[in-house]
Amino acid sequence: MNDDSSQSPDPAADSRRFAPTGPVIGVVGGGQLARMMGPAATELGIELRVLAESQDAGAVPAAASHQVGPGDDLEALRAFAQGLDALTFDHEHVPNAHLEALLADGVVVEPRPHALIHAQDKIVMRRAVERLGLPNPRWAEVSDAEDLVAFADGRWPVILKTPRGGYDGKGVLVVRSEDEVRTGTAAEWFGRAESPLLAEEAVDFARELSAQVARRRSGEQRCWPVVESIQVDGVCDEVISPAPNLAPDEIATAQRIALELSEQLDVTGVMAVELFQTRDGRLLVNELAMRPHNSGHWSMDGAVTGQFEQHLRAVLDLSLGSTEPLAAVAVMKNILGGEQPNLFAGLTQAMSEHPRAKIHLYGKSVKPGRKVGHVNALSRREDPADGSVTAEVRDLASAAAAVVRDGR
C-alpha cells in the first residue's frame, strides 16, 4: 500500500478542541476545489464556510454558508475569519502579508504562510528544493535579456516563468532563440517585470508524474499512489493511477521527495509535487501545489480517503485516513468546455451510456477550454503487462467526458 504515517495523538484530545456541534472550516475562494470539499465536510460533520468571489461561484451551493468578497482584501478576510477553527484555501493567491496579519489576530491558517510561500513563488520553491538537496532542473533568476542569454549558453529552447500567479500553462513561455529574447514576448516580460523572472532548462522528459501527500500539523503524513499526469496545451487532461510501468524504486523516490518537502517546509494539508520523469529515468521537481490538486481528483472515487476529506482532516489536525486505492486502475479525465452550453443534457446521456463512470460537475458556465468537470473511471481487474485494462478505463473516462461536453 502506498501509505506513510506516523503515530496519531489521542483521538479524545482531538475531539475536545471543538464545539459539540463540530468544527468550522473557512475556505478562501469559491472555485471547484472548495465545491468538492463540501460533501466531504458534510459527511464529517464539519461546517464549511466559503469566501466566494461572486454569488454565483461554484462552491456556494456546496457550502453551509458563504460570504462574497475578495480574497486579497485584508478586512474582508478578517471579517470572514470570525468564528473559524481553521482557515484554508481554494487557491494560493492570497497575499502572504494578509495571512501573517490573520495569524497575528489568532486565526489558525493552514497551510501557514511560511509554507504556502513555496507554492506562491516559484523562485522561493526552487531555492528550497536546492537547499534540501532534492532534484531541480537547471535554473536561474534572470532580470534581463542578457541574464537569460547567459543562462541558455546556446542551449535553446529555455523556459521562462513568472514566479507568481501562473497556472494551467499561464505565466510560462518557451523561448527558442536569442532573437526571441531580444525582440519577442520575452522582451515584453522583462519590460513589465518588477522582480527577477525564473529561467529553467527545457527538460527532455518522458512523462509528468504527481506525488501527493497529506500532512497534519502534529506530523502525521500519508501518501497516495504516484500518478501519471497527461497535459494538453499546458492543461491537465488526464490522470492515471497508479502511473503505469513505474518501478518500485521510482515510486519510493517520488514519495520520498513529497514526504521530505512536506515535512521540511512544514506543510499542513494536501500537497501535490509535480515531477518530470526524464528519458533516462531521473525524477525532477517541476512545481508544488499546497491544496487539493487536479492530479488527485481520481481519489474521490478511487481511494479509501479522497484528497478533499484528507485536506479537511489535516487542517484540523485530525487523524488522517487511509490512502489505500480501491481499484487496480483509476483514471480521471477532465471535462473542458466546448460548444454545448447545457452540460446537463450531456450529463444525463453520459449517465445512461456509461453507468460505470463517476461524473463530477463544477457548477461553472461553459467556456471553450475551461475546466467544467471531470470523470473518474475505475477497474478492479489487475492490469496485465499489455496495459489493456488501463486502456479500457481510459477509453471509458474519455467517452463519458466527451458525451458530457458535446451533448446529444
N, C-alpha and C positions, 0 to 999 in steps of 0.2 A: 504494500500500500504506500502511495506517495504522501506520507504524512509525517510531520515532525512536531513534537510538542514537548513542553516542559511541565513540571508539577503545577497543578492548579491550586490556588488558595482555597480556603474553606468556603463552600458554597453558601453556607448560612451567613457568613460575613458579607458576601456579595449582596444578598437579599436585604440585609438590614440597612443598606445605604440608600434605599429608595422608598418613596411613599407607598402606602398599602395599595394605591391604585396603579402602581407601576411607574417606571422611569419615563422621562420625556426627552426625546432627541430632536434637535432642530437641525435642518439641512439647509444650507445656503445654496440656492439655485433650484430652479423648478423644472429641470430637464428630465430626460428618460431615466437617468440613474436614480434620482430622487424618487421618481414614479415607481421604479421597481423595488425600492426599499419599502414602499407602503405595505404590500401584502405580507412581507416578512415581519414588519413591525407589528401588524395586527395579530399575526399568529403567536408572537412572543408576548403580547400584552403591553407593548411599548406604544406610547403616544408619539406619533410622528408629526412634527410641525415643519412647514416649508416656508422659506423666504423666497417668493417667486418673482420673476422679472415682470410678469403680467398676470392678469386674472385668468387668461386662457392658457397658461403654461401647462405642459403635460402632466406635471406632478400634482397639480391642485386637486383633481378628483381622487387621488390615491392617499392624500394626507388627512389626518384627523382635523387639522386646521392649517390655515396659511395666512401670511401677510404678503402684501405686494410692496416691493421696494428694491432698490438697487443693492447688489452685494458689495459694491465698492464705496458705500456711504457709511461712515462710522456710526452716525447717530441711528440710522436705520438698523444697523447690526446690533447696536446696544439695546434698542427697543425690542428687537426680535429675541435677543438672548435672555430676556427676563423669564425666570421660572424653568430654565432648561437644566437637565442633568448633564448634558453634553451637547456640544455644537460640532457638526461635521459638514462635509461639502459634497456638492454635485459636480463641482469643477474646482480648478486650482487658481482661479483668477482673483481671489480676494486679496487686497493689499496686505502684505506681511505686517506693516506698521499697525494696521487696524486690528489684526489678530493679537499683536503684542498688547495693544490697549485693552482688548477684551480680557486677556489673561490677567492684566493688572486690575481689572474690575472684579476678578474672581470667577470668570467664566471658564468652564472646562472646555478647551478647544482641542479636538482630536482629528487628524494629527496636529501636533503643535507646530508653531511657525518655524522653529529651528530645524524640524524635519521637512516640513512642506516646502521650504525654500528650494530643496533639491529637485522637486518636481516643477517648481515655478520657473527656475532659472537653469538653463542647460549648461552654462559655463560653471556655475556652482556645482552642478551634478558631476561634470567631467572632472573637476578638481577633487571631489570626494572619492570618485571611483579610482582615480590615480593614487590618492593618499592611502587608500585601503589595499593597494596592490592588486586590484581586480582589472580585468581586461578591457581597456578602452581601444577604440580605433585611434589612429594618429590624429591629433587635433591641436588647435591653437586659437588663442584670442587674436582677432585681427581688427585693426582700427581704420585701415585704408587700403587702397588698391595695392600699394607696394607690399604691405604685410601679406596680403593674400597671394600675390605672385611669388613672394619668397617662400610661403608655406607650400605652394604647389610644387615648386622646384622642378617645373617641367612635366610633372605627372598629372595630366588632366584626364578626366574631369575631377573637380573637387566639389564638396558640398558646403554651401554657405547657409547658416541658420541664424534667425533672430533668437536670442537667448530666451526671450519671454513671449508668451502669447500664442505660439504656434501649436497647431493640432491638425490631424487629418490631412497632412501634406501642406498646410498653410505655414508660412514662415520658413520654408525650405526651398532653396534654389540650387539647381545643378549648374555649375559654371564650367564651361567646356574649353575655354581658351583664355589666354592673356588679353586678347582683344575684347572678349565679353566682359572681363573685369573692368576695363577702362571705358567702355562705351555702352555697355548693355545695362540690364536690370541691376547687376551687382553694383555698378557705379551709382545708381539711384539709391540703393540701400545704404551705401556708405554716406551719401549726401544727407540722408534723413537720420542716420543713427546718432543717438546721443551718448552711446557707450559702445564698447567693442562688440563685434559680432563673433560668432563661433564658426570656425572653419574645421572641416573634417575630411579625411580621406574618403573617396568613393569606394566603399567596401565591396569587393567582389564576393558577394555572399550567395550561398546556395539556397537558403531559405531564411525566413524570420520565425523566431520562436518567442514564446512568452512564458515566464516562470512567475506564478502568482503565489504570494504568501500573505497570511494574516498574522498580525501581532497585537497582543493586548499590552497595556502599559506595564503590567506586572511581569511581562517577559515571555509568556507562553506564545509559541509560534506554530503554525501549521501550513504546509504547502499543498497545493493541488497538483495533479499531473502536469507536466510540461506539455504545452500545446504548440502546434504549428499555426501561424497566422499568415493568411494569404492576402496580400494587398493588391488593389487595383487602383491606379491613378492616385496613389498616396492614401487611400482609404481602405480600412479593413473590410474585406469582402466575405471571408470565410475563415472559420477556426476549426481545427481538427484535434480532438482529444482522445487518446494521447497522441503526441506528434509521431507520425509513422516512422518506423525504422530508426528510432533514436536509441543508441546503445546505452546500456545501464550506466557506464561511466560518464557519458554525456548528460544523462538525466541527473546524476548525482552532482555534476559540476554546475549545471544550471540552477539546481535547487540550492546548492551551497552559496552561489553568488547572491541569490534572492534572500536567503536567510541572513547572510553576513551584512548585506546592505540594510535590511530591515532592522537588525539589532544595532549595528554601529551608527546608523543615522537616527535611531530612537523613534522609529515609525510606530504609530498606532493606527490600526485599521487595516484595510486591504491595500496591498501594493502590487502592481504589475511591473516586472522587469522585462522590457522588450529587448530581445537579443538577436544579433546576427549570427548565423552559423555559416562559416566560410567554407569554401570548396575543399579546403584541406582539413575540415573538421573542427577548427577553433571556434570558440564562442566569444563574442564581443558585446559589451553593453551598448545598446542603442539609446533607449530613453526610459524614464521612470514615470509611473502614474500612481499617485497616493490617494486612491479611491477605487471603488469598483470600476472595472475596465471592460471594454468591448471583448477582449480576448477571454474573459471569464463568464460571458453570458451563458455558455453551454452548461455551467454548473447549476443554474437554476433548476434544470430538469435532470442533469446527469451526475450529480454528486449528492452524498448524504446531506451535506450542508453547502448551500449555494453561497456565492460571494456576497449577496446583499444581506442575508441573515448574518453571515460571519462578520461583516463590517459593523453591523449594529452591536453584536456581542462584543466585538473588540473595543469599540469606542466607549462602551460602558464598563470595560474591564471585567467582563463576564467570561466564564469558561468557554473556550472555542469548541465548535462542533467538528465531528469527523469530516475529512475531505475525501473520503474513500469514494471512488467512482461507482456509479450504479449500472454502468454499461461498459461493454468491451470497447465500443466506439461511440463517441458523441460528436456531432457536427453542428456548428452554429453558422447560419447563413444570414447575412444582413439583408434587409429589405430596403432598397433605395427607391425614392420616389420616381415615378415615371410620368406618363401622360394621363393616367387614370386618377382623378381626384378622389373618387369614392372607394377607399380601401375596404370598406365593409362588404361591398359587393364581391370583391375578390376573396375576402376572408371566408365568407360563407361557402363559396365554391371550393376553396382550398380545404376547408374542413370536411367537405363531402368527398373530395377526390383523394385526400391524403390524411386519413384519420390518425395515422401514427405521428404526424407532425405536430409539434407544440409551437403555437404561434403567439407571439407577443407583439402588441402594437403600442406605440408611444404617445398616442393622442395628439399628434402633430398634423398641421396642414401639410399637404403634399406639395413638394417642390422637386423638380428633376434632380436626382443625385443626392437628395437629403436622406439621412437615416430616419426612417419612419417606423421601423420594427425589425424583428428578427425571427427566424425559425430555428428551433432545436429539433434534431432527429437523433435517435438512439438505436443501438443494436446490442442485444445481449450475446449474440453469437461471436465467438472469437474470430479474429481476422486471420485468415491463412496467409502464407508467405506471398501470395499473389495480390494481396490487398483488395480482394473482391468485396469483402464486407464494407470496408471503408468507402469504396467506390459506390456501393449500393446506397449507403447512408448519405453520402454527399449528393447523389442524384435525387434522393427523396427531399432533402432540405432545399436544394436548388429549385426543384419543380414546384414545391409548395410556395416558396418565396416568389417565384415568377407569376403564379396564379394570383396571389395577393396583390402584387404590384400592378399587373395588367388587367385584372378583372376578366369577366367573360360576357 
